[in-house]
Amino acid sequence: MRRASVLVGALATVSLGYVCPSQSAHASNYGIELNGGYRVTANGDWAKTNDVFIDERTVIQTWTISSSCVSPIECAGEVESDQGWTAPLRYSNSRWIIDREVPNWEPCPDGTAATGSQTFLFWGVSQNGTGDAKNIDLLAGWDRTAGPSGACGINKPLVIKTPIRVERVT
């Protein structure tokens, strides 16, 4: 009889585990979340201004990223740059995307300046540069900033597109 009550108790415990599974300590665990510090290098030697290669300044900054995913294709978070800006982060089509406005980005001859629309688009890559969505330690992509058409009295937007490298540092 004792053996039967021990067996019933063990089965009840196992059954309860299936009815009430324990919650995970993490909001998600799809292997693509970006969290922690990242060094971002925008290589000005390969920048294009209005689709023409023109040397731009190389910019190195550190981002603190926090993100979580609700599925392997839908994630969101926030990026804080050591350059003083914070912006929302989202994941779509195997790409991480940051959109933000840059005040006073395009200086005009009359002393005013137009706001730029900056988009960072980047994705996980292997050491040889091929796409690897699960690689959260090394990512590549580009930084594209555009001024509005008509800014500074010119009916053509200023667009600067620079390749970026995003490396986990912490």
Rosetta blueprint (number, residue, H / E / L):
1 M L
2 R H
3 R H
4 A H
5 S H
6 V H
7 L H
8 V H
9 G H
10 A H
11 L H
12 A H
13 T H
14 V H
15 S H
16 L H
17 G H
18 Y H
19 V H
20 C L
21 P L
22 S L
23 Q L
24 S L
25 A L
26 H L
27 A L
28 S L
29 N L
30 Y L
31 G L
32 I L
33 E L
34 L L
35 N L
36 G E
37 G E
38 Y E
39 R E
40 V E
41 T E
42 A E
43 N L
44 G H
45 D H
46 W H
47 A L
48 K E
49 T E
50 N L
51 D L
52 V E
53 F E
54 I L
55 D L
56 E L
57 R L
58 T L
59 V E
60 I E
61 Q E
62 T E
63 W E
64 T E
65 I E
66 S E
67 S E
68 S E
69 C E
70 V E
71 S E
72 P L
73 I L
74 E E
75 C E
76 A E
77 G E
78 E E
79 V E
80 E E
81 S E
82 D L
83 Q L
84 G L
85 W L
86 T E
87 A E
88 P E
89 L E
90 R E
91 Y E
92 S E
93 N L
94 S L
95 R E
96 W E
97 I E
98 I E
99 D E
100 R E
101 E E
102 V E
103 P E
104 N E
105 W E
106 E E
107 P E
108 C L
109 P L
110 D L
111 G L
112 T L
113 A E
114 A E
115 T E
116 G E
117 S E
118 Q E
119 T E
120 F E
121 L E
122 F E
123 W E
124 G E
125 V E
126 S L
127 Q L
128 N L
129 G L
130 T L
131 G E
132 D L
133 A L
134 K L
135 N L
136 I L
137 D L
138 L E
139 L E
140 A E
141 G E
142 W E
143 D E
144 R E
145 T E
146 A E
147 G L
148 P L
149 S L
150 G L
151 A H
152 C H
153 G H
154 I L
155 N L
156 K L
157 P L
158 L L
159 V E
160 I E
161 K E
162 T E
163 P E
164 I E
165 R E
166 V E
167 E E
168 R E
169 V L
170 T L
